[in-house]
Amino acid sequence: DDDDGADEEEEEPPDQSQVLDRKRDRLDGLEVYAVVSAISAGTMVAVFDSYQPAGGDVFDLFHQGRYLEFLMSAIFLITGSVGIVCSLHCIFIFSLVTMYGRTAIGMDRDDALDIFFAGTGIQRFHGFRTFVGSLYALMFELIVVITSKVSDKPFVHLLAVIVTSRLMYNVYSDTQIVMDKASVIFAPRPQISSDSTKDDASLSLGSIGNNSDDESIAIPALTDDDNACSQTEFTPSTSLSSSLDLRN
């Protein structure tokens, strides 16, 4: 009798308050993208406004034979412009998503929220890509600004660029590793038999984490239901970022 009672408790649907809290937590997580993008956009605008190429004109640097300074100034202008646009795109997308999502929860329209999330998965994925792009653009801006303060001598300037770029590469590398390791969070849940114990389930989840160095998880396909999960299987040698949650 005790076993039957335990099975009935496990089969009970989740509490609606818990489901609502999870949806609010998800909206709070999406809002972080907009907040961080707003900060990075403000930083990039300030850096972009303060930077002055030597001589005042980028093309004059090329005609004067100062090719390294011309290259760095061109990289700064291009990455700065693209980064600011990417930040604005990310701010608009995730601000609207969180605003409409909270409106749906406040109006007790959880069904509409699920439909809204399913219909805007591609836009959230694009927003994540522009979020990452804006941060990397800020990284390039900082490389140019920092190295421009070192020396006017080409050799010293080039050495400063190499050293700073190597340090920034560590930031890039660790960022990519974190996003790849986060793939297990958004992967389909492992299939567990009905007679499995909680210890068996924890061991199953632990095995996924142990194999994450050798295998990564394929991106789940978009579905019409926000809470639905695709039947995508684990596939080796597949690169993945933490944008998976934005496509569901």
C-alpha distance (Angstrom), angle and dihedral (degrees) to the residues before:
residue distance angle dihedral
D1 . . .
D2 3.77 . .
D3 3.81 90.2 .
D4 3.81 91.4 51.3
G5 3.79 90.8 50.0
A6 3.79 91.4 50.3
D7 3.82 91.0 51.0
E8 3.80 91.3 51.1
E9 3.80 90.9 51.0
E10 3.80 91.3 51.5
E11 3.82 91.5 50.6
E12 3.80 94.3 52.9
P13 3.83 113.4 114.2
P14 3.81 116.7 -108.3
D15 3.76 118.3 -88.8
Q16 3.82 112.0 -93.3
S17 3.79 91.0 -132.3
Q18 3.80 89.7 57.2
V19 3.81 91.3 49.7
L20 3.79 89.8 50.1
D21 3.80 91.8 49.2
R22 3.80 90.4 51.3
K23 3.79 91.6 52.1
R24 3.79 90.7 49.8
D25 3.79 90.0 49.1
R26 3.78 89.3 52.2
L27 3.80 91.7 51.6
D28 3.80 89.7 48.9
G29 3.79 88.9 52.9
L30 3.80 91.8 51.3
E31 3.78 90.8 48.4
V32 3.81 89.6 61.2
Y33 3.81 89.1 68.6
A34 3.79 91.5 57.9
V35 3.81 93.5 45.9
V36 3.80 95.1 48.9
S37 3.81 91.3 44.5
A38 3.80 90.4 52.4
I39 3.81 90.1 53.2
S40 3.81 93.0 46.8
A41 3.81 91.5 46.4
G42 3.80 91.5 53.0
T43 3.81 90.7 47.6
M44 3.80 93.1 49.0
V45 3.82 92.9 48.4
A46 3.81 90.4 51.2
V47 3.81 93.1 47.3
F48 3.80 91.6 43.8
D49 3.80 91.1 52.1
S50 3.82 94.8 47.2
Y51 3.80 97.6 48.2
Q52 3.81 116.7 97.0
P53 3.82 120.8 -178.8
A54 3.80 114.5 -130.4
G55 3.79 107.4 -91.4
G56 3.79 92.8 18.5
D57 3.83 95.9 -100.7
V58 3.78 126.4 76.7
F59 3.81 95.0 -152.6
D60 3.80 91.4 51.2
L61 3.80 87.8 61.7
F62 3.80 89.6 58.6
H63 3.80 93.9 48.5
Q64 3.80 89.9 48.3
G65 3.80 91.4 54.9
R66 3.80 94.6 -113.2
Y67 3.80 92.3 133.9
L68 3.80 98.7 161.6
E69 3.80 92.8 53.5
F70 3.81 89.7 44.8
L71 3.82 91.1 51.8
M72 3.81 94.0 47.5
S73 3.81 92.3 46.9
A74 3.81 91.4 49.3
I75 3.81 91.0 49.6
F76 3.79 89.9 49.1
L77 3.80 94.2 51.3
I78 3.80 94.7 45.3
T79 3.81 97.8 44.3
G80 3.81 91.8 41.7
S81 3.81 93.0 53.1
V82 3.80 93.8 44.7
G83 3.82 92.2 44.5
I84 3.79 93.9 52.9
V85 3.82 91.5 50.0
C86 3.82 90.9 47.4
S87 3.80 91.0 50.9
L88 3.79 91.8 51.0
H89 3.80 91.2 49.6
C90 3.80 91.6 51.0
I91 3.81 92.1 47.0
F92 3.79 93.0 51.3
I93 3.81 95.5 45.8
F94 3.78 99.3 47.7
S95 3.79 95.1 37.2
L96 3.80 89.8 56.5
V97 3.80 92.9 43.2
T98 3.81 93.8 52.1
M99 3.80 92.4 42.0
Y100 3.81 94.9 51.8
G101 3.80 92.0 39.0
R102 3.79 93.1 55.5
T103 3.79 89.6 45.1
A104 3.81 90.4 55.4
I105 3.82 91.7 49.1
G106 3.80 91.7 47.6
M107 3.82 90.5 51.8
D108 3.83 91.3 48.8
R109 3.80 91.0 -115.5
D110 3.78 100.9 137.8
D111 3.80 89.6 150.3
A112 3.80 90.7 56.7
L113 3.81 90.2 47.7
D114 3.82 90.9 55.9
I115 3.81 90.7 49.7
F116 3.81 90.9 46.7
F117 3.80 92.3 51.7
A118 3.82 91.9 47.0
G119 3.81 91.4 49.9
T120 3.81 96.6 48.2
G121 3.80 99.6 44.5
I122 3.81 93.9 111.4
Q123 3.80 92.0 49.0
R124 3.80 91.6 51.2
F125 3.79 89.9 48.7
H126 3.81 90.1 52.2
G127 3.79 88.9 47.5
F128 3.79 90.8 54.4
R129 3.80 91.5 50.3
T130 3.81 92.1 51.0
F131 3.82 88.9 46.1
V132 3.80 91.1 57.7
G133 3.80 91.4 40.9
S134 3.78 92.8 53.9
L135 3.81 91.6 52.5
Y136 3.79 92.0 50.2
A137 3.81 90.0 47.2
L138 3.80 88.6 54.2
M139 3.79 87.9 51.8
F140 3.82 91.2 56.2
E141 3.80 91.1 47.5
L142 3.77 91.4 53.7
I143 3.81 91.9 49.3
V144 3.81 90.5 55.6
V145 3.80 95.1 44.2
I146 3.81 95.4 45.9
T147 3.80 95.2 47.2
S148 3.81 93.4 45.1
K149 3.82 89.0 64.2
V150 3.81 94.9 54.7
S151 3.80 106.2 71.9
D152 3.79 143.6 -35.9
K153 3.80 91.4 -132.6
P154 3.84 109.5 105.2
F155 3.81 95.8 -136.9
V156 3.81 94.6 49.2
H157 3.80 90.6 43.2
L158 3.80 91.7 51.4
L159 3.81 91.2 47.8
A160 3.81 90.2 51.6
V161 3.82 90.0 50.1
I162 3.81 91.8 52.0
V163 3.80 94.3 48.0
T164 3.81 94.5 45.2
S165 3.80 92.1 45.7
R166 3.80 90.2 52.1
L167 3.79 91.2 52.4
M168 3.79 91.3 47.6
Y169 3.80 89.5 49.9
N170 3.81 88.5 63.0
V171 3.80 88.5 56.7
Y172 3.81 90.7 49.0
S173 3.80 93.4 46.6
D174 3.81 95.1 50.2
T175 3.81 90.6 45.7
Q176 3.80 91.9 54.2
I177 3.80 91.6 47.0
V178 3.81 91.9 52.9
M179 3.81 91.7 49.5
D180 3.82 91.9 48.0
K181 3.80 93.2 48.4
A182 3.82 89.7 49.9
S183 3.81 89.0 65.3
V184 3.81 90.9 89.3
I185 3.82 89.8 63.3
F186 3.80 93.2 60.7
A187 3.81 98.9 36.1
P188 3.83 121.7 109.5
R189 3.76 112.9 -82.2
P190 3.83 114.2 -98.2
Q191 3.80 115.7 -104.3
I192 3.82 110.0 -105.7
S193 3.81 122.6 -172.5
S194 3.80 118.5 -119.2
D195 3.80 93.4 -114.3
S196 3.80 94.2 51.6
T197 3.76 118.7 119.2
K198 3.77 126.7 -132.3
D199 3.81 89.0 -104.7
D200 3.80 90.2 56.5
A201 3.80 90.2 50.6
S202 3.78 92.4 50.9
L203 3.80 90.8 49.1
S204 3.79 89.8 50.9
L205 3.78 91.6 52.7
G206 3.78 90.7 45.6
S207 3.78 91.6 54.9
I208 3.79 90.1 57.5
G209 3.76 91.5 54.6
N210 3.81 92.0 48.6
N211 3.79 92.1 53.1
S212 3.80 95.1 45.9
D213 3.82 90.9 97.7
D214 3.79 91.6 59.7
E215 3.78 100.8 33.9
S216 3.76 137.1 30.9
I217 3.74 128.9 -162.0
A218 3.76 127.0 -106.4
I219 3.78 120.6 -117.4
P220 3.81 111.7 -94.3
A221 3.78 113.4 -118.6
L222 3.79 119.5 -110.9
T223 3.79 113.9 -95.4
D224 3.76 134.1 -165.9
D225 3.79 92.1 -123.0
D226 3.78 116.1 65.9
N227 3.79 91.4 -149.5
A228 3.78 94.5 44.7
C229 3.77 120.3 101.3
S230 3.78 125.7 -145.3
Q231 3.78 122.9 -125.3
T232 3.81 93.1 -119.9
E233 3.79 109.8 148.8
F234 3.76 128.3 -143.0
T235 3.79 110.6 -87.0
P236 3.81 127.4 -173.0
S237 3.80 126.6 -119.7
T238 3.79 96.1 19.9
S239 3.79 119.0 140.2
L240 3.78 115.3 -137.6
S241 3.77 139.1 177.0
S242 3.75 131.6 -157.0
S243 3.79 90.0 -100.5
L244 3.79 88.9 96.6
D245 3.77 93.0 98.9
L246 3.77 90.5 56.2
R247 3.78 93.6 60.3
N248 3.82 96.0 55.6
